[in-house]
Amino acid sequence: AQSVTQLDSHVSVSEGTPVLLRCNYSSSYSPSLFWYVQHPNKGLQLLLKYTSAATLVKGINGFEAEFKKSETSFHLTKPSAHMSDAAEYFCVVSDRKGDYKLSFGAGTTVTVRA
Amino acid sequence: DTAVSQTPKYLVTQMGNDKSIKCEQNLGHDTMYWYKQDSKKFLKIMFSYNNKELIINETVPNRFSPKSPDKAHLNLHINSLELGDSAVYFCASSVDAIPSYNEQFFGPGTRLTVL
């Protein structure tokens, strides 16, 4: 069984300041982990993914995430927020064995203040 | 040249009606999915097809019936619509049926409102 917990339902940051979105996962096997972003009234877009290679993963738009097995975490960061980062962010896990399903977190809404 | 497209974008209907949502992908992917996103933005898989074959069928009411006429299309038909069916439905596709490695590409969503 697999699941993710996004620890913050809402994060508000000022433009130009760092962003941290927290995600903890649970997985029966070695997991693959993803972060997806959903802008208002749009579909989801992949930001980055971890599939057992380097534990520090770089994605699009300056985002990165670090896989920490000891902490079962996959937190998403960006050093400097931009207004266009305002969106909903989903942490997603998939067991690399099992039923081939993705399990989505409840989402974190990011607001960026000018 | 939209990768995953859905029609309609908005659908407002009365309880008890039957409606369909269409999805098409032009990425050449083998696998397609339907997800439901509720009012709290929680996303849950409903169905998945791989090369026109159903491979994931979550505990969805029988009123929901997916159909895949070919691997580029996955339609969702809903009978006897209920208030609780109001949600945003997303279609997605991926290269194959192993989501652990492959990105899923999502359509723009269909917002269904049942009155």
HADDOCK unambig.tbl for C-alpha pairs under 7 A between the chains (distance, minus, plus):
assign (segid A and resid 32 and name CA) (segid B and resid 100 and name CA) 5.31 0.50 0.50
assign (segid A and resid 42 and name CA) (segid B and resid 108 and name CA) 4.94 0.50 0.50
assign (segid A and resid 42 and name CA) (segid B and resid 109 and name CA) 6.93 0.50 0.50
assign (segid A and resid 43 and name CA) (segid B and resid 106 and name CA) 5.38 0.50 0.50
assign (segid A and resid 43 and name CA) (segid B and resid 107 and name CA) 5.36 0.50 0.50
assign (segid A and resid 43 and name CA) (segid B and resid 108 and name CA) 4.22 0.50 0.50
assign (segid A and resid 43 and name CA) (segid B and resid 109 and name CA) 6.00 0.50 0.50
assign (segid A and resid 44 and name CA) (segid B and resid 106 and name CA) 5.59 0.50 0.50
assign (segid A and resid 45 and name CA) (segid B and resid 105 and name CA) 6.93 0.50 0.50
assign (segid A and resid 45 and name CA) (segid B and resid 106 and name CA) 6.96 0.50 0.50
assign (segid A and resid 46 and name CA) (segid B and resid 103 and name CA) 6.82 0.50 0.50
assign (segid A and resid 51 and name CA) (segid B and resid 101 and name CA) 6.40 0.50 0.50
assign (segid A and resid 94 and name CA) (segid B and resid 99 and name CA) 6.90 0.50 0.50
assign (segid A and resid 94 and name CA) (segid B and resid 100 and name CA) 5.39 0.50 0.50
assign (segid A and resid 95 and name CA) (segid B and resid 100 and name CA) 6.70 0.50 0.50
assign (segid A and resid 96 and name CA) (segid B and resid 100 and name CA) 5.62 0.50 0.50
assign (segid A and resid 100 and name CA) (segid B and resid 97 and name CA) 6.82 0.50 0.50
assign (segid A and resid 100 and name CA) (segid B and resid 98 and name CA) 5.58 0.50 0.50
assign (segid A and resid 100 and name CA) (segid B and resid 99 and name CA) 5.91 0.50 0.50
assign (segid A and resid 101 and name CA) (segid B and resid 99 and name CA) 6.66 0.50 0.50
assign (segid A and resid 102 and name CA) (segid B and resid 99 and name CA) 6.78 0.50 0.50
assign (segid A and resid 104 and name CA) (segid B and resid 43 and name CA) 6.23 0.50 0.50
assign (segid A and resid 106 and name CA) (segid B and resid 41 and name CA) 6.90 0.50 0.50
assign (segid A and resid 106 and name CA) (segid B and resid 42 and name CA) 5.21 0.50 0.50
